Amino acid sequence: MKIIGGPASQALSSRVARELNIDPSVCDYTRFPDGELYSRILDEDVDEVTIIQSTITDSDLIALLQLIDACEDSPVINVVIPYMGYARQDKKFKTGEPISARAIARTVNADRIFTVNIHESSVLNYFNADAFDLDASRLIGYHIRSLNLSNPLIVSPDKGAISLAENTAADVGLEFDYLEKTRHSGDTVSIKAKNVDVMDRDIIIIDDMIATGGTMAESIKLLKSQGAKDVYLACVHPVLARNAVLRLFNAGVKDIIATDTIEKAQSCVSVAPLIANALRSI
């Protein structure tokens, strides 16, 4: 098997290759004067290939499609999309809208497709191939355990995401809960853990992604006002758009824990072992 890393996932693809004890294929990426992307795989051997590329931007999607096309002579093409852009646009709300997740999924021509904690699992049904979603929550749980925090509590930002908190806590014996928001008046809102007191505990708020960080910033402030010791944020996908990092540290976050599905400075947990295990099992 050959591991081909797209421009958005070069470090992650290299880590997956290392897990599998193979060398990653070397690729060249540049742009023509008019802005068009040029991609080339500098390995002419035809073999089973696994392309690893997050589609954070529209350009990243083009790179993925180019790599798939470049591998047209390969007997088997596996595609790993650690972070799939447009996955949140999974349904129509108004007449005339596309289902953008479906439109994107239909462009990916492969034998097998893997995602990591995709925002909406129903999107997997839009691919024209067998598609599997991998869960990185346990890897995050092991990292949290290694930090030796003070009586840590893992919480999801709402009840709807509590399964992620539960899965993160499962193998490492930590408590989990979810945050409940109560509006007392037009401008007064309180947020607290539903079942567990946060006083003098290190709190880890976990979600599948952190985008602008606005809701998280408010949650950090309110938890600290209720006596939480330190508040950490954890996510699979560190989108962290615009000034999100500054907003979160301004709100008092102790640290941000994230995986390398999107390669950022906060990506301290690699999903490479998760992807490698999935590839070994096929």
Salt bridges, closest charged atoms under 4 A:
ASP43 OD2 - LYS2 NZ 3.42
ASP90 OD2 - LYS91 NZ 2.83
ASP171 OD2 - ARG138 NE 2.85
GLU175 OE1 - ARG201 NH2 2.79
GLU180 OE2 - LYS194 NZ 3.26
ASP208 OD2 - HIS119 ND1 2.66
ASP260 OD2 - ARG15 NH1 2.72
